[in-house]
Amino acid sequence: MRWLLTWVFGLLSLPQVQAQIVQPADPHYNVVALRVEFAPDTSRFTTGDGTFSGLQFPLEPKVDPLPHDAAYFQAHLDFLEHYIGIASAGNTTISTYLVPEIIQLEHHMASYSPIGEDSESDSELTKLAALVRDSWIEADQISAFDPMQLAHGKTAFILFHAGVGRDIELIGTTLDKTPQDLPSIFMGSELLARLGAGEVSFKGIPVNHSMIIPRTETRSGLNSITDEAFLLELSINGLLAASFMSYLGVPDLFNTDTGESVIGPFGLMDPLGIFAYGGLFPPLPSAWTRTALGWVDPKEIQDPGSYELMAGEVARIEISKAEYFLLENRVRDPDNRGLTLQVFKDGGYSTQTIPEVQDDFNRFNIEGFQGGVVTQANSYDFALPGWDSDQEQYNGGILIWHVDERQFAHVGNNNRSRLAVDIEEADGAQDIGFDGNVGAPFDFYFEGNPSSVSLPSGRIIPLYENRFGPDTNPDSRTNGGGDSFLIIEDFSESGPIMSFSFRKSHDGSVTDLGSTFLQVQADAEGSVSSIANYGVVFTESEVVVPGIGRVNAQVRPAFSATNIATIDKEGGAASTFKRYAITNQGLELAQSIMLPTQLVAFSPVVHHADAHYVQFTGSDRSEVLRITESIQSYSLNDPALGIAATDEGIYVFGQSRAGPLDAPPVWTYQLDHDAGSPVMGRDRTGLWGAIPRSRDLLFLQPDGFVIRIAAAAYFGEDLFSKAVAMADLNQDGVLDIVTTVGDKVVAFSQGGALLPPFPIQIGARATSSPLVYELGESVVLIVTATDGNIYAMDLGKGGEMVSGFPLSAGFSLEAVPLLSGDSLTVVTNAGVLRSYRLNDIDRVLWSEKYGGPQNTSFVALDRQIAETTSLLSATETYNWPNPIRDGSTFFRCMTKESSDVSVTVVDAAGSLIDSITFTTSAGVPYETLWTTDAASGIYYARVKARSISGATDSRLIKLAIIR
């Protein structure tokens, strides 16, 4: 029984349970357990002969000793009753019932064993589903079990089988190799249905799940040095408790891909917890598990100050609703009376008291155990680490858990860099699960934690800081690496009552300004704006001013200093323009005009030159209304796409043309209704615009031409977002277009060239059109994403994340945020309005969804730059990628004047390979895609330009093609 934790556990785990479906546990459960044995066999690939009487060990086991009769299994069920009662603090009780009959199946154990590299595939797991089905069908036929004895409530089902659990990695050990033993697993209703187990019932009670538990986990082996037999003795108590937690919906908290420990011995749902002290008695479940099940109600801590935690109490400190820290005071020996175990053996009960961790009774060695089945422990948390290498005793302290519920929907605790439930190890090294590290008493936070390292010189360097913050190790940063703004410090000495202090950090480039909960659902149609210093949220159907009121809105309103202009349509009536004023009494209706149109409001309300404009649409025509005290109507024989308020007046966009409201169109094109809101801007090249579509971007050039940028040319199957922003990103005096493609932020010049350093990849699919601001000589982009994070990228540093970002705001963000002055405001899908102060910001370039509160969708650039001396810019004439590996590359150039450009490609011998031509506008990078089937080798491209004034220039590019 020595060195228990040197064995590697190979627990079988099925796909993760999502955190959202971990519901509070019921007050009471019935647990019905059935004993199942198999047709006797003599196979050397299974332990025993498949019957409860056929298991023999070379030595007499002390842990879970023979005989494995009804009293033995009832003792394990007694343990489960007591453990759940203690772990739940009395909030959940269970009543256990052991079916009196033993069921013997017709098949050998091996026929139910999933084996091979595909042992976790459905085809192999079907064997375990058959075990569940066959066992309960047989039991229903022969058992005299009376279901009327069951108490009211849900019923959980256990199969105790006559084999030994296949839950330990046998390869590389000297344990008996029995690969056809059965793995221990909880099979839930969805899995059984998927595997075709069919509808099974036991005495009229539907059986849609089962916990598959072995008679024992003890295994025999042979000492390769002494040639003597030995036993690795492990109890099934921890496994039984963890399986019941799986029944309650709790996910495994270890790495289910590798079997590696993640939370160590500090919670039940990890191998080091399940098999703590040889599986005799596991520690209590983690703070997150107990909270999710409703067994503990955490103290919500928001305000700075000092706080106390009694033993077993939990505190919650939020980063966001999705990501937070749980603090709990875990005490191994709260009464200083040591550990007292109630043990069943030889038909009777006795107690064993261990005053403290000892040489022969600790996490690594339980030779001091008197033997039997543990049915109760006075302190299950005695199983926590409490003994160091110098045999000093420690009594626990405060554990800090970093919880990110978003990760349960992905990989749970399988991604080390983004864990769903992580233990913050106070000893300074996040090393549980690495190199055999099994957790230590120094992973608790408490005054006097001696964690340190000794240098060869004899110098001792303390590793423990009595604080937890953004600059400690471990740190309080978010899973994405951003600032949480949280500092927890001044932990007291460990004991039944512990104290600590909490405060917010205000250093760095961003400051958390707090949050407000709104009763709204903010999806992709939503956005944030501001009025009278209030953050305002627009959803698909209303606009909400926190603490003031809410009003209906068909489209995004226009906002001014104290007014909200909306389009309302109530009860099927005609659309109505309504303007609300914000006052001390709330939102007061200041103007209401019935609109003379039967079409549907399409564009946002746009405010320009003391008038409001709205575009309405039908299937083949549209209408723009100019609203003041009266109404002017402008009809177009084109379905609506949007309007922009430029310095030349209102420009209107349809599905086939765009131009001034009361003049002929400037641009013509053809769309298929798959377009987003257009934007326009003026720079030194003139007035131009862009129309976003999922498969391409349309750029409306100052000279009336339209160019298309295909998403497939750059990003394969990924699609553009239908929301864009316009700003001078590279500060060259010409506006650029920035948008997103999946989890990438991308930007193009007016000429359609991809700008460096794009694309910039973020951690999840982007959901908002980018916001843009200047920071010194650089430009910063802000986007939100489906992972609930806010990303800020500094283009002057190659797209590097701004210090403090990404910010963790919630489960998901879809509504477009607001950047007003130095304040950033977002609203989560769940309706939480969060604000941050950006401490380093010079000028906002694109502040919100349609460029500003009045939805002009227009930006004017006044930046002037020095002109280049040569016609072709040397720094902007090249091809990429180079070398060419997949047969395609982009030729790129920028000319001082509008020019005709030709590119001639020759091989090393001077033979012509290909030639292409295109035109450019002045001062704008252009690029064109070249596809070739030329063989591997060195090639040369001559780029020649002739401007409209007759000037010429050329550049030579060396290409490499690799096949």
N, C-alpha and C positions, 0 to 999 in steps of 0.2 A: 504493500500500500504506500510505499515511499515514492516521492517525486511525481505526484499525480499530474502536475501541470506541465510536465515535459512531454506529455502525449499530445498529439495534434488531433483535434476533434473535427470530424467530417460530417457535421449535421446536414441533413438534406432539408433545403428550404425551397418553397415554391415562390412564385412571383410576389412582390411586395404588396401588402395591404396599403391602400392609400389612406393618408391621415384623415381625410375628410369623412371616411366611413367608420372611424373608431368612435363609436357612440358610447355615452355613459353606460356603465354596467347596470343591470337590473338589481333590485334589492335581494332577489333570491333565485337560485338555480337548483334543479335536480341534476344529479350526475349518476348515470346508469352505466355500470361497468360489466363487460362480458369477458369471460376467459375462453380463449380459443386455442386449440391444439390441432396438429396436422396429422396426416397419415404417417406412421413411423417410417424412418429411413435410416440408412447407414452412411449417408453421404459425408465425405470429409470437408465439403464446402459449406456446411451449415454447422452451427454449434448445437450439440445435443441431438436427440433423435426426433424432435418435433413434438414431443409430448411433455407434459409437466412432470412426469416421473422419470424422464430419460436424460436429465442433465447431471453430469458428473464432473467434478473438478478434481485436479490432482492434490489440492489442498482444501482445507475447510475454510470457506469464506466467512469473514466477520461482518462484512457489509451486505445487507440484504441476504442473510443466510438461508439455506434450505431448512425445512421443506417449503416450497412455494405453493402453499395450500390456500384455502379461502381466508383463513385468519391473516396470512401474510399479506394478501392483496387488500384486505380490509384495513390493515394497518397503514398501508400507503394511502388509501382513501381518507383515513382519519387525518393523516398529515395534510392532505390537500385541503380538507375542511378547515383545519386550524390555520394553515398558511394564508388562505384567501381571507379568512376573517380578520387576521392581523394586518395583512397587506392593505386591505380595504378600509382599515380603521372601523370595522363593523358595518360599513355601508353595504357590503354584499356578503351574504351567507350562502352556503351550499349544503345540500343534504345528499349523501351518497348511498347508492344501492348497488350491491354486488349480486348479479344474477346467480342463483345457487348452482345451476348446472354448468358443466364444462362442455363446450361445443367442440366436437372433433370433425374436421373437414375431411373430404374424400381425397384431397390432393396433398402432395408433399409441400413442405415449406418453400422449396426452391421454385415451385410453379407460380408463387406469388411475389417473387423477388425481382425488382427491376435491376438489370445488370448491364454492364458494358459502358462504353463512352456515352451512349445515349440513354443512360439510366434515368435522366430527368425528362425525357421526351414523353409525349402523350402515349406513344405505343408501348413504352415500358411501364409508365405509371398506371396504365390500364390494369396491370396485374394487381396493384395495391387496391384499386377500385373494386376489382373482383373479390378481393379478400373482404372488404367491407360488405359488399352485397351478399356473398355466400354466407358470411358469419351471421348476419342479422336475419337472413331468411331462415337459416337452420335454427337459430335461437327462437324465432317466432313459432316454429313448428313444434319444438320439443320442450320448451321451458314452461314451467308453471308460475313464472313471475307474474305478480298481480300489479297491474299499473295503477290500481286504485290507491295504492299506498303512496304514490307520488304526491308531493305537495304542489300547490298551485304555482305555476311559473314555467319558464323554459327548461328544456331538458337537454343536457349534454351527454354524448355517448363516447365511451372508451372501449377499445379492444385491447385487452391484455393478452398477448400471444405467448406461446411457449418457447420462443426463441430468445436469443441475445441480440440487442440492438446493434445494427451496423452503423454506428455513429462515431467511430474512431477510425482514423486513417491507419490502415494496417501495413501499407507498403512502407518499407524502411524500418520496420519494427521486428521484434522477435516474438510478437504475439501470434497466436494461431491464426492462420489465414483461412477465413470462412467467408468468402465474397458473396455467398448466396443467403446470408442472414438478411433480415428485413430492416430497412431504415425506419427510424422513428419519425413520424410525420403527422401533422394535422391535415386532414382532407376535408375541405369545406364544401358547401353545397354547389357552388359554381364549378369547382373542379370535378366533383363527382358527376355532375350533369354533363360536363364536357367529355368526360371519359366514358360515358354511356353506362353508368352504374344502374340506371333505371330507378323507378320509384320503389323504395324499400320501407317497410314499417315493422315495428316491434310492438306487439300487443296493442295495435291500433295507433301507435305514436309514430309519425313519420320520422325516418332516420335519414337525414340529408347531410350528415357529416359524421366523422369519427376521428378520435385521437388514436393513433396506432402506437402502442406502448409495449416494450418488451418486458419479460419477467424480471430481467436484470440487465445491467450494463457491465457486469464483471466478466473479465476475459482471462484466460490462461495463456501463458507463454513459456518460453524456455530461455534461461539465461545462457547466452552464447559463450560466456567465459567459464562458468562453473558447471554448465550442463545440468543445472537444476531447474525444476519447474517453479514458476511463480504465478501470482495472480495480480492483475490490475483490477482493483476493486472499486467499483463505482455504483452508487445508488441511483435508482430511477426517480427519486423524489424531485430533484430539480427539473428533470425532463417532464415529469407529470405536471408540475406547476406551470412551466413554460407552455406546455401544450394547451392547458386550460386557458392561459392568456391568449393564445392564438385563437381559440374558440371565441373569446370575447372580442376578437378583431384586432388585437395588438400585433404589429409587424415585428419581425425579427430585427434586432438592432446590431447584428454583426454583418460582416461582408458575406452575403449569401452566394457570391460568385466563387470566392476562395475559401470560405470558412474561417477567415481571420477574425480575431477579436477586434472590436471597435470601441465599445464602452467598457470593456474589461470586466472586473468583478464588482462593478459599482451598480449593476442592475441585473435583473433576471434574464432578459432576452438576449443573452450573449453566452457563448460556451463557457467563459470563465465565471459567469454567474450561475449558469445551469449546473455546472460540475464543481462549484465551490465546495471546499472541504469534501471532495470525493462525491459530490452530489447529495450528501447527507441532508444539508439544509442550505438553500440558496439565500442570498441577500434579498431584501425587499426590492420590488420593482423601482425603476428610475422615477425621478420626479415627473418626467414627461408622461410616462405610462400611467402613473397614479392620477395625474391631472386629466389626461384624456379619458380615463374611465370614470371620472367624477368621484374619485376616492379622496381627493384632497382639493380644497378650494384655495388657490394661491392668493397671497396678498399682492394686490396690484400696486406697484411702486412707480410713481411718476414724479413726485416732488423731491428735491434734494433734502437730505437729512440723515439722521441715524435711525437704524431699524434693528429689531430683535427677531430672532427665529427660535422657537422652541424646537425640541427634538421632533423630527418628522414633519415640521412645517415647511411650506414652500412659498417663495416669493417670485413674482414674475416682473421682469423689467423689459419693456418692449423696445425693439428697434422699429418694428412694424407689426401689423396684425399677423403677418406670415412668419416673421423672424424675431426671435426674442431670447432672453436668458432666463433660465429657472435656477434659483438658488434654493438649496435645501440643507438643513442641519441634520446630518446623519451621525448618530452616536452608536458605537459598537456595544458599549456596556453602560447603559444609562444609570443603573443603580449601583455600579461598582461591586456587583456580586458575582461577576463571571458569567459563564454560559451554563445553563441547565437544560439538559436534553431529556425528554421522555422517550423511552426506547421500548419497543415490543420485541420480545425474544422468548422462544420456547413456551409460547402460549400465555405469557404474562408480561406485565409492564414493570419497568424500573426506571430510575433516574440516574443520570450521570452528570456531575458538576465539574466543570473545568474552570478554575479561577482566572486563568489568563492563557494567552497563547503560549504553548510549550513546545519543546523539541519534538515530542511525539504526537502533538496535536496542533497542527497549523495548516495553512493553505496547501502546503507541499507534502505533508505527511500526517496521516490519521491513524498511525499504529496505536495511539493511546485510546482509540475508541473501543469501548467495551464490547461492541458487536450487537447486531440486531437491525431493526427498522426504526428510524427516528420518526416519531409521530408528532412531536412538538418541540419547539425551542423557545426559551423565554425571550431571546433577542436574535431574530434572524439576521440582523445587521452585524452580529458578531463575525459573520462570514466576510465582512469587508476587510481590506488590508489593515493590519494593526501591529505589525512586527517588522523591524528592519534587520539588516544584516548583523547588527551589534546586539540583537535580541532586546532592543528597547521596545516598550509597549506604547502604542498610540491609540487614541480613542475616537478617531474620526475628525470631523470638522464640517465646514461648509463645502459642498460640491456645487460647482457652477456648470450648468448644462447649456450648451448653445443649440437651440432648436430652430430649424428652418423647414417648416411644414411643406414648402413648395417641392422639396426634394423627394417626398414620398410619391409624388406623381411620376417621378423619373426612375431613379435607381436607389432610393432609400439611403442606406448606409454603405453602398458599394463604391461610391466615389469619394476617395479620401480628401479631395480638395473641396468638396461641397457635401458634407454629411447632413442628414436629416436631424439626427440627434448625436451630439458630440459632447464628450466630457472634456472640460478645460482642465488639463493636468497642471496643478499648481507647481509641480517641481521643475517647470521650465522646459520640459521636453514632451512633445505630443508623440509619444512612442509606443503606446499600447498597441499590441498586434504586430509590432516590428521587432525582429531579432529576439523573439521569445519574451518580450516585455509583457508582464502580466499585471501591471498596476502596482502602486506602492502607497504606503500611508502618507507619503508626502504629496500625493495628488489632491489632498484636501487643503482648503484655505483655512489657516488659523495662525494666530500670533505665536511665534516661536517655532514655526516650521523650519527644521534644520537643513533643508535640501541645499546641497553645496557640492562643489567639485574640488578635488585636491590636485594641484599641479605637481610635476616632478620636483619642483623647487621646494615643495612643502607649503607653498602659499595656498590658502583656501579661499575660493571664490564663491560667495553665496549665490545660489540660483533663484531662491524664493524672494519675491517681493510681496509685501503684505498689501498688495493692491492689484487691481485688474483693470487695465485701460488700453487705449490705442497704442501705447508705446511699451507695453510689458510683453513678456513671453511666458505663456501664450497671451494673445492680445484680444481686445474686445471688438475687433473689426468684423464687418459682415462677412458672409460666405463669399461674396463677390470681391472682397478686399477693400471695400469702402469704409468710411467712418461711421461708427454707430453712435458717436457722441456720448458714450457712457463710460463712467469711471466708478468702480466699486472698490472700496479700500477700508483700511482700519479694522480688519477682522480681529475679533477678540480671541482669547484662548478657547480651545475646543471644550465643549461641555454641553449639558442639556439645554442651556440657554446661551445663544451666541449673538453677537451684535456686529454690525458693519455700517459703513457710511456709503451714501450714494450721491453723485453729483453729475452734472452734464459738463462735457468738455466744450470749450468755445475757441479752441485754437484752430489754425489751418485756414483753408480757403473757403470753407462752407460752414454754416451754422444752422442747426436745427431750430426752427421757430415754432414747432408744435403742430398739432393736428386737430381737426374738427370732424365729427361723424355726421354725415348728411344721409337722410333717408332717400337715396337715389341709387339707380343703377347706371353707372357711367361706362358706356361701351365705346366702340370705335367711332360712332357718330358724335360723341360728346367732345367738349372742349372747355377750357377754363379761360375766363377773362376777368376784368375788374371794373368796378364802379365805386366811386367815392371811397376808395381805399378798402373795399370789400372784395375778396375773391368770389367770383361768380361762376357757377357751373351750368353749362348748357347740356341737356340730354336730348334725345330724339324728340321729346314732346314738351319739355318745360325748361325754364330757367330758374335757378335757385340762388337766392342771396342769403347766405347763412345768417340766422338770427333776425332776418328782416322779413322774408316771405318768398313765395314762389308763384310764377304765373305761367300760363300755357305759351308755347312757342313752337310753330311748325318748322321753322328753319332757324339757323343761328341768328340771334339778334345783333343789332348794332348797339354799341355802348358809348356813351359820352360821359362827361364828368358826373352828372347826376341823373341821367336818363337811360332807359332801356327801350329800344324800338323793336317790336315784335310783329309777327304775322300769326294771327289766331284764327282758328276755324272750329266753332263749337256747334255740336248738334247737327252737323250736316249743312249748316248755313254757309253763305258765301264767306270768303276770306276777309278778315278785318285787320287793318293796320292799327296797332295799339302802341302808344308811347306812355311809359310809366316813369314817374319821378320818385326818387328815393327820398323819404322824409323820416322824421322821428317816429311817425306813426306806421311806417312800413312802405310798401310800394303802392303809390296812388296813381290811378289812371288819369293822365293829363290830356290825352287825345285819343279819339277812336273814330276811324273812318272805314265804312263799308267799301270794299274794293270792287270795281266793276269788271270782274273777270270770273269765268267759270273754270279757268285752268288751274293747275296745281302749282303751289309755290315751290320753286326749285332752288334758286340761289339764296345765299344769306342776305339779310338786310344790309345794304351798303349805304353809308352816310358820306355825302360829298357835296360841298358848296351849299350848305343849308338846305339840302334836300335828301330824302331817302329813296333808294332805288331797290326794286325787287324784280327778279325775272321769274315768270310763270311759264309753264310748259304744257304742251299737249303732245299727241303722237306725231304730228307733222308740222306744228307751228309753235311759236312762243310769243311772249308779250313782256315788255319791260314797262313797269309803272314808275313814274316819278311822282313822289308824294311830298307835298308841302301842306299848305292849308287846302289845296286842291289837288287834283290828280291829272297827270298827262300820261297818255298811253302810246307806246311804240310797238307796232306789230312786225313780226318777222316770220317769213315762210321757212322756218327752220326750228327743229326742237332745241330746247335750251341746253346750254352747257355752263354758263356762268357769266359774270360781269366783273369788270375791274375799273376802279376809279383812278385814272391817270392824271398827270399834270396837263393833259390835253382834253380831259373830259372823260365821259363814260365810254368804255369799250365793251361791246357785247360779243359773246361767243356762242355759236350754235354748233350743230353736229357737222356742218359742212363749210362754214365760213366764220370770219371774225373781222371786226373793224369798229369804227366809231358808231355810236348809237344812231346818229341821224345822218350818216354818210355811207357811200358804197363800201363794201368790204375791202380790206387790205390783203387778207390771206384767205385762200381756199384750200380745202383738204377734204378727206372723207373719213368719217369715224363710224363705229358700229355700237355706239352707246356704252362702250367700255372705257369711259374716260372720267378722270377726276376733275377737281376745280382748277381752272387756269390761273396763271400768275403773269404779271407783266412788270417790266422795269425799264428805266432809262439810264443809259451810261453814255460814254463818249462815242459809241457806235450808233446810237439812236434809240428809238423805242422798239422793244421786242418782247416776246412772250413765250410761254411754254404751256403745253397741255400734257398732263401725265396720263398714261394708260398702262395697263398691267404688262403688256408685251412690248411696248415701245414708248418713247418720249417724243413728242412733236415740238420742235423749236421753230417759232415764227420769227424769221429773220427781219432785221430792219429794212431790207430791200424788198420785202414781200415774198421771198422764197420760204419754203417749209422744208426742213430736214427732219428725218426720223432716226432715232437711235434705238436699235433693236436690243432688247434684253438678252436674247439668245446669243448675240455676237460676243457678249462679255461674260454672261453668267449662266449659260446653258438653259436649264429648265426653270431657273428661278425667275420670279416676276417682280416688276417694279411695284412699289407702293403707288397708290393713286393720290398721294399728297406730297407736295414739293414745297420748297422754300427757295427764295432768290436772294443772293448776297454776293459780294465780291470776296470770295474765299481766299484767293491768292494775292489779293491787294495789287492787282495790275490795272485797275481802272475800268474793268469790264465785269459785269455781273455774271454769276455762274448759277447753275441749278443744282440743288442738293436734294436727294431723296434717299430711299432705302430699298434694299432688295433682300428679303428674308432677314438674316442676321447680319447684314452688311449695310454700312452707310456709304453712299456713292455720290460723286459730284462730277458734273460735266461743264466744259466751257460752252460759250454761246455757239461755237463751231462744232460741238458734239464730241470733243476730245475728253477722255477720262482724265481728271486732274490727279496729280500726285498729292497726298499719299494714299489716295483711294484705290481699291475699296478698303474700308476699315471694319474689321469684324468685331462684333460685340457678343455678349453671352447668350442671347436668345433672339427670337424674331422681333425686329423693331415694330412698334405700333404707331408711333406718332410721326408727323412731319417734323423735320429738325427745327429747333430754335437756334439762333445764331447771335453771338456777341463778340465784341473785340476785347482782347486782353493785351494791352501793350501793343507790340508789333505783330501780335498773333491773332488768329480767329479761332473761336471755340464753338463747337456744335454740341447741342444737347438733344438726345432722343430717349424715349421710354421704350420698354420692351415687355413682352408677355411674361417674363420672369419677375415682374414687379420692381425691376431696377431702373434707375435713372443713370444714363451714361453721358459723360461730358468728355469730348475729345479735343485736345489742343493740336490744331493743324500745324502750328509753328514748331511742334516737337514730334512731327511725323505721325500725328494721330494718337499720341500717348494719352492715357487717361489722366484727367486733371486730378490733382491731389484731393483725396477725400471721396472720390467717386470710384465705382458706382454706388449710388445711394439706394438702400433697400427701403422701398416705400410701401409694399403690400404684396398680395398674392399675384396680382396682374395689373398692368396699366395699359389702357387702350385709348382713353380720351387724351387729346392733345393738351399739353400743359401751357402755362403762362410764364413769361419772363418779363417782369415789369420793374424797371429801375434795377435794384440789386436783389429783388426777390423772385424766387422760382416757386411756383405753386402747381401741384399736381393733384389729380383726383384718381383714386384707385377704382377698380371695377366694383368694389364693395361700397363705394361712396364715402371713403375717408379722404378729406381735403387736407393735404400736407403742404407746409411752406418751409422754405429754406432761404437763408441769406447767402448770396455769393459775395465773398469779401473782396474779390479781385475782379472787377468788371468795369470797363471803360465806357462802352457804348453798345446798346442793343441794336442789332441789324434786322432781325426777324423775330418778333416778340410772341406771336401766337398763331392760331390756325391760319387765318387769312391775312397775316402780316401785321395786324393791329386791331384795336377794339372796334374800329369802324369798317372792318372787312373790305378794305380797298383792294387787296390782292395786288398791291403795287409798291415798288420801291424805287426811289430816284437816287442815283449815285453821283456825287460831285467830286470824287477823287480824280486828280490829275497825275499822270506819270510821265516820266521822260521817255521820248520816243527812241527806238533803236536806230542805229545809224545804217545798218545793212537791211536789205529787203527781207532776207530769210534770217530769222532769229537762230543763232548758233545753238542756244540752249534748248530750243524747242523743235529742233529738226533731228529726228531719230526714229527708230522703229522699236517696238516692244511687243512681245518679249523677244529677246535676242540673247542666246541662240533660239532658233525656231524649232520646236520639238513636235508639234502636232500639225504642222502644215499650214499654220495661219499666223499672221502678225499684223500689227497696226502700223502704218506709216503716218507720222505726225509732223506737222510743221506750223509755224506762225509767221505771217508776213506783215510788213509795216503798212502796206497798202493792199487794197483788194487786188487779187491776182489770180491768174490761171497757173496751175501747178501740174507738172508732169513728173512721174517717177518711172525711171527705166532701170530694169534689173538685168544684169548680165552675170555670167559665170566667170571663173578665174581666167578662162581663155578668151573672154570678150564676147562670147556668143550670147545673143539676146534670149532672155528667158521670159520676160513679160514687161508690159508697160501699162500704167494707169494714169488717169488725169482727173482733176477735180478743181474747184474754185474755192477761194478763201475770201473772207472779209478782213478788213484791216485790224490788226492788233488782237486777233482772237485765235487761240490754238484750234487747229482742225486735225482730224485723223480719219483714216479710211482703212477698212479691213482688206488685207490681201491674203488670198488663199492659193496655195501652190502644191503641186505634186513633185516638185523638183527633188532630185536625189540629195543625199547628204553631201555637204561640201561648203566651200567658201564662195560667197557671192558679193556683188557690189551693186548698190542702188544709187543712181544719180538723180537728185531732186533738183528740178529747175523751176524757177518762178519768173513770170513776166507780169508786171503790174499794169494797172489801167493807165498809168502815166508813161509806160514804156520802159521802166527800169527793169533790169534782169539781175538774177543772182542764182547761184547753184551751190549745192553741198553734196559731198560723197559720204555714203554710209556703207560700212562693211557688215555683211550679214553672215551668219553661220546657220546652216540647216543640219539638224541631227535627226536621223530616222532610227 
